Amino acid sequence: MTLHFSQDEFERRLDTLKTVMASEKLDAMLLFAQESMYWLTGYDTFGFCFFQCLVVTSDGRKVLLTRSADERQARHTSNIEDIRIWIDRGAASPVSQLKEMLFDMDLLGSRLGIEYDTHGMTGKIALQLNEELTSFADIRDASPLIPQLRAVKSAEEIVYVRKAAELADKAYHAALDEIRPGADEGRILAAMQGSIFEGGGDYPGNEFIVGSGRDALLCRYKSGRRRLSDQDQITLEWAGSYRHYHAALMRTVVVGTPTGRHQEMYVAAREALAAVETQLVAGKTFGDVFDAHAERMDHHGMMPHRLNACGYSLGARFTPSWMDAPMAYKANPAKVQPGMVIFMHMILMDSISGTAMSLGQTYLTTGAAPECLSTLPLDLPVKSG
């Protein structure tokens, strides 16, 4: 087996989950989130694009139902001993085969918690599960349980987060080496991702964001590349990823001479980032974090140009997104706790002038002030040739 954590770590996680299940009076959980499976067992695959389910019982049994293509993957990357295969045949439903497995596990009439809120669960599967299991057991949504446990990182996890942060910094330096008038976005992107791979890192949970000119105002990846002009701007949002743990960063780099609007927006973003740092302490809420961001942005007249969220938790995530819960938005009551890894992004997009500005970095919360995991400067980055 190839496991990235100690046996004691996995046992601690299972014991913590069993305690939560007991408090929720659950006899078993049906896990569909790949992140949950990885956190609990080490199971590492993108096979969740097909049907698979890890059943965890209140007494600690773990049974994986997956496709034959993932059987060796599970045996090689996880501590799951009981692996069963659902068969691709005709109109046979894997949900029906899951029901048969639950019957074999003596879970008829039990109380089952199901992870519905995950990319590993399609609406079709959810409908079939409800139809098949409603008369079989007492089913309920248990989606938040493991994400809440994953939000606070262990000492072993933090080692990987720090490595991810180191790779993220290296990716930025690789990008700056390429950014100049005439530079191709594709070469910049290749340099960033290549430096992470060379450092032993992984594919990120979602594509890096790269956009120049008016595309610098976008917050998502899009297909298509352009070359930088003599006077330009390029927005980069990326993450170092190591053992699937992420540390994200965000910058808008000015090519040529910054405009007055660039300078105004940078001041607002820098002040907002400093303000949220004061709220990344135990006892504050993710709503408090957002309010600090909004107050500084709005003070500078940037309300029309800011977003309605300013960051989120990070951890071990799989495609299609590295974003994790909780998220910093208005009135979110989720508490900031020591040991969280939180990405804060100050994003401004002025569509009238076509000006972009972003500034973001990842923090580790502690018993006191948060620790920034990046060594990069926060100055407005300018490349002039």
C-alpha positions as CSV (number, residue, x, y, z in Angstrom):
1,M,0.0,0.0,0.0
2,T,1.0,3.6,-0.6
3,L,-0.3,5.6,2.3
4,H,0.6,9.2,3.0
5,F,-0.4,9.1,6.7
6,S,0.5,7.0,9.7
7,Q,-1.7,4.3,11.0
8,D,-2.3,6.3,14.2
9,E,-3.5,9.2,12.1
10,F,-6.0,7.1,10.2
11,E,-7.2,5.4,13.5
12,R,-7.7,8.9,15.1
13,R,-9.8,10.0,12.1
14,L,-12.0,6.9,12.2
15,D,-12.5,7.2,16.0
16,T,-13.5,10.9,15.5
17,L,-16.0,9.9,12.8
18,K,-17.4,7.1,15.0
19,T,-17.9,9.6,17.8
20,V,-19.8,12.0,15.5
21,M,-21.9,9.1,14.1
22,A,-22.8,8.0,17.6
23,S,-23.9,11.6,18.4
24,E,-26.1,11.6,15.3
25,K,-27.4,8.1,16.1
26,L,-26.2,6.8,12.7
27,D,-25.7,3.0,12.2
28,A,-23.7,3.6,9.0
29,M,-22.6,6.3,6.6
30,L,-22.6,6.0,2.8
31,L,-19.7,8.1,1.6
32,F,-19.7,9.5,-1.9
33,A,-17.2,12.3,-1.5
34,Q,-13.8,11.4,-2.8
35,E,-12.3,13.8,-0.2
36,S,-14.0,11.8,2.6
37,M,-12.7,8.5,1.3
38,Y,-9.2,9.9,1.0
39,W,-9.2,11.5,4.5
40,L,-10.6,8.3,6.1
41,T,-8.6,5.6,4.2
42,G,-6.1,7.1,1.8
43,Y,-8.1,6.0,-1.2
44,D,-6.8,8.1,-4.1
45,T,-8.6,8.0,-7.5
46,F,-10.5,10.0,-10.0
47,G,-12.9,7.1,-10.3
48,F,-15.6,9.0,-8.4
49,C,-16.7,10.2,-11.9
50,F,-18.4,6.8,-11.9
51,F,-20.5,5.3,-9.2
52,Q,-18.6,4.2,-6.0
53,C,-19.6,4.2,-2.4
54,L,-17.6,3.6,0.8
55,V,-19.9,2.3,3.6
56,V,-18.6,3.0,7.1
57,T,-20.5,1.4,10.1
58,S,-20.7,2.6,13.6
59,D,-18.4,-0.2,14.8
60,G,-15.7,0.9,12.3
61,R,-16.2,-1.6,9.4
62,K,-15.3,-0.1,6.0
63,V,-16.6,-1.6,2.8
64,L,-15.9,-0.1,-0.6
65,L,-18.2,-0.7,-3.6
66,T,-16.4,0.4,-6.8
67,R,-15.8,-0.6,-10.4
68,S,-13.2,-3.2,-11.4
69,A,-11.0,-0.5,-12.9
70,D,-10.5,0.9,-9.4
71,E,-10.0,-2.3,-7.4
72,R,-6.2,-2.3,-7.7
73,Q,-6.2,1.5,-7.1
74,A,-8.0,1.0,-3.8
75,R,-5.8,-1.9,-2.7
76,H,-2.7,0.1,-3.6
77,T,-3.6,3.5,-2.1
78,S,-5.9,2.7,0.8
79,N,-6.3,0.7,4.0
80,I,-9.6,-0.7,2.9
81,E,-9.6,-4.5,3.2
82,D,-13.1,-5.2,2.1
83,I,-13.4,-4.1,-1.6
84,R,-16.4,-5.2,-3.7
85,I,-17.0,-4.7,-7.3
86,W,-20.3,-3.6,-9.0
87,I,-20.7,-5.1,-12.4
88,D,-21.3,-3.2,-15.6
89,R,-24.0,-5.2,-17.3
90,G,-27.0,-4.2,-19.3
91,A,-29.5,-2.1,-17.5
92,A,-28.3,-3.2,-14.0
93,S,-28.0,-0.4,-11.6
94,P,-25.1,-0.1,-9.2
95,V,-27.5,1.4,-6.7
96,S,-29.4,-1.9,-6.6
97,Q,-26.0,-3.7,-6.1
98,L,-25.3,-1.3,-3.2
99,K,-28.6,-2.2,-1.7
100,E,-27.8,-5.9,-1.9
101,M,-24.5,-5.2,-0.2
102,L,-26.2,-3.2,2.6
103,F,-28.5,-6.2,3.1
104,D,-25.5,-8.5,3.3
105,M,-24.0,-6.1,5.9
106,D,-27.2,-6.5,8.1
107,L,-28.1,-2.9,7.7
108,L,-31.8,-3.5,6.9
109,G,-33.9,-1.1,9.0
110,S,-30.9,0.8,10.1
111,R,-30.3,4.6,10.2
112,L,-28.1,5.6,7.3
113,G,-26.4,8.9,6.8
114,I,-25.7,9.8,3.1
115,E,-23.3,12.2,1.6
116,Y,-25.4,14.0,-1.0
117,D,-23.5,17.3,-1.3
118,T,-20.5,16.2,-3.3
119,H,-19.3,16.1,-6.9
120,G,-19.2,12.3,-6.5
121,M,-23.0,12.2,-6.3
122,T,-25.1,13.0,-9.4
123,G,-28.8,13.9,-9.3
124,K,-29.6,10.6,-11.0
125,I,-27.8,8.6,-8.3
126,A,-29.5,10.6,-5.6
127,L,-32.9,9.8,-7.1
128,Q,-32.2,6.1,-7.4
129,L,-30.8,5.9,-3.9
130,N,-33.9,7.5,-2.4
131,E,-36.1,5.2,-4.4
132,E,-34.2,2.1,-3.5
133,L,-33.4,2.8,0.2
134,T,-36.4,4.7,1.5
135,S,-38.3,1.5,2.4
136,F,-35.0,-0.3,3.3
137,A,-33.7,2.0,6.0
138,D,-34.1,5.4,7.7
139,I,-32.0,7.6,5.4
140,R,-30.9,11.2,6.0
141,D,-28.5,13.8,4.7
142,A,-25.1,13.6,6.5
143,S,-23.2,15.7,4.0
144,P,-21.7,18.2,6.5
145,L,-20.2,15.7,9.0
146,I,-16.8,14.8,7.5
147,P,-16.2,18.3,5.9
148,Q,-16.5,19.7,9.4
149,L,-13.9,17.2,10.6
150,R,-11.6,17.9,7.7
151,A,-11.7,21.6,8.2
152,V,-9.2,21.5,11.1
153,K,-5.9,20.0,10.0
154,S,-3.7,17.6,12.0
155,A,0.0,18.0,12.4
156,E,0.6,15.4,9.6
157,E,-1.7,17.3,7.3
158,I,0.0,20.6,8.0
159,V,3.3,19.2,6.8
160,Y,1.8,18.6,3.4
161,V,0.1,22.1,3.4
162,R,3.4,23.7,4.0
163,K,4.9,21.8,1.1
164,A,2.0,22.9,-1.1
165,A,2.7,26.5,-0.1
166,E,6.3,26.2,-1.0
167,L,5.4,24.9,-4.4
168,A,2.9,27.7,-4.9
169,D,5.6,30.3,-4.3
170,K,7.9,28.5,-6.8
171,A,5.2,28.6,-9.4
172,Y,4.9,32.4,-9.0
173,H,8.6,32.9,-9.5
174,A,8.4,30.7,-12.6
175,A,5.6,32.9,-13.9
176,L,7.4,36.2,-13.2
177,D,10.4,34.9,-15.2
178,E,8.1,34.6,-18.2
179,I,5.9,37.6,-17.9
180,R,7.0,40.4,-20.2
181,P,5.6,42.2,-23.3
182,G,5.1,39.6,-26.0
183,A,4.9,36.7,-23.6
184,D,2.5,33.9,-24.3
185,E,0.0,32.9,-21.7
186,G,0.5,29.3,-22.5
187,R,4.2,29.5,-21.7
188,I,3.5,31.2,-18.4
189,L,0.9,28.6,-17.5
190,A,3.3,25.8,-18.5
191,A,6.1,27.2,-16.4
192,M,3.9,27.5,-13.3
193,Q,2.4,24.0,-13.5
194,G,5.8,22.5,-14.5
195,S,7.5,23.9,-11.4
196,I,4.9,22.2,-9.2
197,F,5.3,18.9,-10.9
198,E,9.0,19.1,-10.8
199,G,8.7,19.7,-7.0
200,G,6.8,16.5,-6.5
201,G,3.4,18.2,-6.5
202,D,0.0,17.1,-8.0
203,Y,-2.5,18.3,-10.4
204,P,-4.7,20.9,-8.6
205,G,-8.3,20.4,-7.9
206,N,-9.2,22.8,-10.7
207,E,-7.5,24.6,-13.5
208,F,-5.2,27.6,-12.8
209,I,-6.8,30.9,-13.7
210,V,-4.7,32.9,-16.3
211,G,-6.1,35.8,-18.1
212,S,-4.6,39.0,-19.6
213,G,-6.1,42.2,-21.0
214,R,-9.8,42.3,-20.4
215,D,-9.6,38.6,-19.5
216,A,-7.7,39.6,-16.4
217,L,-11.2,40.5,-15.0
218,L,-12.3,36.8,-15.1
219,C,-12.4,34.6,-12.0
220,R,-12.5,31.4,-14.0
221,Y,-10.3,29.5,-16.4
222,K,-11.2,29.8,-20.1
223,S,-9.8,28.1,-23.2
224,G,-7.7,30.3,-25.5
225,R,-4.4,32.1,-25.2
226,R,-3.0,35.5,-26.1
227,R,0.3,37.3,-26.0
228,L,0.9,40.2,-23.6
229,S,1.1,43.6,-25.0
230,D,3.5,46.4,-24.0
231,Q,0.9,47.8,-21.6
232,D,-1.1,45.0,-20.1
233,Q,-2.3,43.2,-17.0
234,I,-2.5,39.5,-16.2
235,T,-4.4,37.9,-13.4
236,L,-3.1,34.6,-12.0
237,E,-4.9,32.4,-9.5
238,W,-3.1,29.1,-8.7
239,A,-2.4,26.6,-6.0
240,G,0.5,24.5,-5.0
241,S,-0.9,21.0,-4.5
242,Y,1.0,18.2,-2.6
243,R,-0.7,14.9,-1.6
244,H,-3.8,16.7,-2.8
245,Y,-3.5,19.4,-0.2
246,H,-3.7,22.9,-1.6
247,A,-2.2,26.3,-0.8
248,A,-3.6,29.0,-3.2
249,L,-2.3,32.4,-4.2
250,M,-3.6,35.2,-6.4
251,R,-2.0,38.2,-8.1
252,T,-2.7,40.7,-10.8
253,V,0.6,41.6,-12.5
254,V,0.9,44.9,-14.4
255,V,2.9,44.8,-17.6
256,G,4.3,48.3,-18.4
257,T,3.3,51.1,-16.2
258,P,0.4,50.8,-13.6
259,T,-2.5,53.2,-14.3
260,G,-3.9,55.4,-11.6
261,R,-6.9,53.0,-11.4
262,H,-4.5,50.1,-10.8
263,Q,-3.0,52.0,-7.9
264,E,-6.4,52.8,-6.4
265,M,-7.6,49.3,-6.6
266,Y,-4.4,47.9,-5.2
267,V,-4.6,50.1,-2.1
268,A,-8.2,48.9,-1.5
269,A,-7.2,45.2,-1.9
270,R,-4.1,45.6,0.3
271,E,-6.1,47.3,3.1
272,A,-8.9,44.7,2.8
273,L,-6.4,41.8,3.2
274,A,-4.9,43.4,6.3
275,A,-8.4,43.8,7.7
276,V,-9.3,40.1,7.2
277,E,-6.1,39.1,8.9
278,T,-7.5,40.6,12.1
279,Q,-10.5,38.4,11.9
280,L,-8.8,35.1,11.2
281,V,-8.6,34.3,14.9
282,A,-10.5,31.8,17.1
283,G,-14.0,32.9,18.0
284,K,-14.6,35.0,15.0
285,T,-16.9,33.8,12.2
286,F,-16.4,33.5,8.5
287,G,-19.1,36.2,8.3
288,D,-16.9,38.5,10.4
289,V,-14.0,37.8,8.0
290,F,-16.2,38.8,5.0
291,D,-17.5,42.0,6.8
292,A,-13.9,43.2,7.4
293,H,-13.2,42.7,3.6
294,A,-16.4,44.5,2.6
295,E,-15.9,47.5,4.9
296,R,-12.4,48.3,3.5
297,M,-13.5,47.7,-0.1
298,D,-16.6,49.9,0.3
299,H,-14.6,52.6,2.1
300,H,-12.7,53.0,-1.1
301,G,-15.8,53.0,-3.3
302,M,-15.2,49.5,-4.6
303,M,-18.5,47.9,-3.8
304,P,-19.6,47.7,-7.4
305,H,-16.4,45.9,-8.3
306,R,-15.9,43.4,-5.4
307,L,-17.3,39.9,-5.0
308,N,-19.8,38.6,-2.5
309,A,-17.3,36.2,-1.0
310,C,-13.6,36.7,-0.1
311,G,-12.2,33.3,0.6
312,Y,-12.6,29.7,1.7
313,S,-11.1,26.8,3.5
314,L,-8.5,24.6,1.7
315,G,-7.5,21.0,2.2
316,A,-7.2,17.8,0.3
317,R,-9.6,18.2,-2.6
318,F,-10.2,16.5,-6.0
319,T,-11.6,17.8,-9.2
320,P,-13.5,19.9,-10.2
321,S,-12.6,22.4,-7.4
322,W,-10.0,23.0,-4.8
323,M,-12.5,25.2,-2.8
324,D,-13.6,23.7,0.5
325,A,-16.0,24.7,3.3
326,P,-16.4,27.0,5.2
327,M,-16.5,30.0,2.9
328,A,-16.2,33.7,3.8
329,Y,-19.5,35.3,2.9
330,K,-22.0,37.6,4.7
331,A,-23.5,36.2,7.9
332,N,-21.8,32.8,7.6
333,P,-21.9,31.6,11.3
334,A,-19.1,29.0,10.9
335,K,-16.4,29.6,13.5
336,V,-12.7,30.2,12.8
337,Q,-10.8,27.6,14.7
338,P,-7.1,27.0,15.2
339,G,-5.6,24.6,12.6
340,M,-7.7,25.8,9.7
341,V,-6.1,26.5,6.3
342,I,-7.9,29.4,4.7
343,F,-7.3,31.2,1.4
344,M,-8.2,34.9,1.4
345,H,-8.7,36.6,-2.0
346,M,-9.2,40.3,-2.5
347,I,-10.6,40.6,-6.0
348,L,-11.7,43.7,-7.8
349,M,-12.9,43.9,-11.4
350,D,-13.8,47.3,-12.9
351,S,-15.6,46.5,-16.1
352,I,-16.0,50.2,-17.0
353,S,-12.3,51.0,-17.2
354,G,-11.3,47.4,-17.9
355,T,-9.0,47.3,-14.9
356,A,-8.4,44.2,-12.7
357,M,-6.7,43.9,-9.3
358,S,-6.4,40.9,-7.1
359,L,-4.3,39.9,-4.1
360,G,-4.6,36.6,-2.3
361,Q,-2.7,34.2,-0.1
362,T,-3.3,31.2,2.2
363,Y,-3.2,31.3,6.0
364,L,-2.9,28.8,8.8
365,T,-4.9,29.8,11.8
366,T,-3.3,29.4,15.2
367,G,-4.2,30.2,18.8
368,A,-3.3,33.8,18.1
369,A,-2.6,35.7,14.9
370,P,-2.8,33.8,11.6
371,E,0.3,32.6,9.9
372,C,0.7,33.4,6.2
373,L,2.1,30.4,4.4
374,S,3.6,32.3,1.5
375,T,6.9,34.1,1.5
376,L,5.9,36.3,-1.5
377,P,5.8,40.1,-1.1
378,L,2.5,41.9,-1.2
379,D,3.7,44.8,-3.3
380,L,2.0,45.6,-6.5
381,P,3.9,43.4,-9.0
382,V,5.0,45.3,-12.2
383,K,7.0,43.9,-15.1
384,S,8.2,46.4,-17.7
385,G,10.2,44.4,-20.1
